[in-house]
Amino acid sequence: MFAPRWIAVVDLEAVPDSLVAPVRPGEPACRFLAARILVRLNGAPLGLIEVPLIDGVVTGDRLAAAIDRDIWPSRTTGTPSAAADPLPSVGPDPGDFPRVAVVVGTCERPDLLARCLASLCALDYPAFDVTIVDNAATTDRTRQVVYDCRDPRVRYIDTPRRGVSAARNLGLAETTAEFIAFTDDDVVVDAGWLRGLVRGFGRRADVAVVTGLVLPLELETAAQAMFERRVSWGSGLDARLYAIDAPPADDPIFPYSCGVVGAGASMAVRRSAMDVLGGFDVALGPGSPSRAAEDIDLFFRALTAGYAIAYEPTSLAWHRHRRDVAGLEEQLGGYGTGLAAFGCKQLLSPRSAYALTRRLPRLVRHLRAGNRRVSLAGEGLGDAGRLPRSVRTRERIGMASGPWTYLRGRRQADVGDPGRR
């Protein structure tokens, strides 16, 4: 039986006397059996711990004991200094506050957007603006959410063209900022989200993309826990750099495993690099026939073009996973379609097809070994059980259809030569 977990954050600079989990409307008592707590020091995540709830409460003493038991022994030095940045910094610093444009693509999900927008307006970053791009709107509900926000930093634009890639490209075209951050309407961001993303651009002069740590907003259902175990978002607590000239030693199929660098739900790009890369491929991503993979396609193109990607776990966001098995089928089926569509795109490009063919033996061995990274928050969720057969079948069907959906998306979008994008 799956035990619902409540997600919380504790900063060691201000440890609370107790943590009290919420009681859901209409329920007589707290439904959560444990708290999953991200422990941070000076904004840097130290670890994710799980503490049982007693009548919906974690006392200060039990919280302190769990931190002493589970956090410090797992750090390299066992002291708070382990949270210090291990990577050098060059270029922009979050203390300089370069202006950042935030772009959110959305399509008829006003309730989710309202929560996302509230978190963006609460950012502690002083120099940013937000553009909400409404995809193929059939109602004025999204426009109303932006109007109700009444924040002068937020503006609304709409486009008849469907797809998150088209929305992000329009957002890029509508701003002159050098740094552009992207998130989705089903995401809630931490107050320090933008500071962390900006810090990533200072890791190396050639950083084109920065990704952040994405944790689940909820772990209330078995389907949400299954998703977290299946998808490797939020796989680490330490800042990392990814580049072709410095491939990760623990990844034999890099850069074809570029999904490990992060997710489009929390990322930022450098405009000058995007001008070279050509923006997002509109034949990929939600709203296109391919349904996903616009982010890993961008990561792959950035890496193979000679740019670096920085992963910054001090940039924290929470994603709301689908709550039921039907939603899980839909989401993972879409990811399967997108992954196969991305593979089809590589095979259609002579340059990437040659490189992919050379790595094929390693890719086959990797897949046969069943190697799959479990996300940081996915550890210890075995009580959720295995993925239902219907979900696994939907994934396989999605992968089988991926090449055809990419070709259809290219025709619809008139993308042209896939090697250009």
Residue, then its C-alpha position, 0 to 999 in steps of 0.5 A: m500500500f502506497a504511503p502518501r508523502w508531503i513535500a517540504v523544504v527546510d533551510l538550516e539557517a532557520v530550522p522550524d520548531s516543527l513541521v505541520a502537514p496540511v489537511r486537505p479540504g473535506e478530510p477529517a485528518c492529515r492523509f500524509l504518512a511521511a514528510r519528504i524534506l529537502v534540506r538546504l544550506n545557503g540555498a544549496p541542497l544538502g539532501l532529501i530525507e524522509v521522516p514519518l509523520i505523527d498526527g501530521v507533525v514532525t517535531g523539531d527534535r525528530l527533524a534535527a535527529a533525522i538531519d544528523r543521521d541522514i544528511w551529514p554522513s552522506r556529504t563528502t566531508g560531513t560538514p556544512s562546507a560540503a555545500a560549497d560550489p565545487l565549480p569555478s565561476v566566470g562571467p555573470d554573477p547573480g549578484d549583478f542581476p542581469r535582466v532575465a525574461v521568463v517565458v511560459g507557454t500554456c494552453e487552456r489550463p488556467d488553474l495550473l497557470a494561476r499557481c505557476l504565475a503566483s510563484l513567478c511573481a514571488l521571485d526574489y530576483p529584482a530584474f525580470d519580466v514574464t511573458i505568458v504565451d497562450n497557444a491556440a486559445t479557445t477561451d479567454r480564461t488564460r488572458q483572465v488569469v494574467y489580468d487578475c495577476r495585475d503585476p506590471r512585469v507580466r504580459y500576455i500574448d497569444t498565437p494560433r500556432r499550437g505547441v510549446s516549441a512555437a510558444r517558446n520561439l515566440g517568447l524568444a522573439e518578443t524579448t531582447a534579454e540575453f538570458i531567457a528562462f522557461t518553465d511550464d504551467d504545471v510547475v511552481v518555482d522557488a523564490g531563488w529559482l532565477r538566481g540559481l539559473v543565472r549562476g549557471f551561466g557563470r560556470r564557463a564562458d561557453v554555457a548556452v543552457v542552464t537547467g535546475l533541480v526539479l522535484p515533485l510538487e506532490l507525492e500523494t498517489a501511487a501514480q505520482a510516485m511511479f512517475e518520479r521513479r520512471v523519469s530522472w528529473g532532479s537526479g543530483l544535488d551537486a552542480r555539474l557541467y556537461a560538454i563534449d570536451a568533458p563527457p561524464a565518466d559515468d555515462p557511456i552513451f553521452p551525449y545521446s543520454c542528454g536528458v540527464v542534464g535536466a528538463g525543459a520545465s526548468m531551464a534558461v538559455r543564452r540568446s546569442a547561442m540560441d541565435v546560432l542554434g535556431g530556437f526550438d524545433v516546432a516538430l517536437g514538444p507538447g502540442s506537436p504530433s511528437r508530444a515531447a523531446e523539444d528539450i532534449d533536442l535543444f540540449f543535444r544540439a547545444l552540446t554537439a555545437g560545442y556549447a556547455i550545459a550547466y546543471e544548477p541544483t540551487s535553482l529549484a522548481w516543483h512539477r505537478h505529476r499526473r495523479d492517476v494511472a490514466g494520466l500516467e499513461e498519457q504522460l509516459g506514452g507521450y515521452g515515449t513518442g517524443l524520445a523515438a521522434f528525437g531518435c528519428k530526427q538524428l537518423l535523418s541527419p547524415r552527421s548525427a546518423y553517422a555518430l549514432t551508428r558508431r555508438l550503437p553497440r554501446l546504446v544496445r548494451h545500455l538498453r539491455a542492461g536496463n540502466r535507468r537513473v532514478s531521480l533524487a525524489g524517486e529513491g525509496l518509493g518502492d511501495a508505489g509498486r511496478l508500473p502497470r502493464s497498461v502504462r508500459t504498453r502505452e510507452r511502447i506504442g508511443m515509441a513505435s509511433g514516434p518516427w511517423t509523428y516526427l515526420r508528420g510534425r515536420r510536414q505540418a510545421d514546414v521545418g525543412d532540413p532536420g539537420r539545420r535545427 
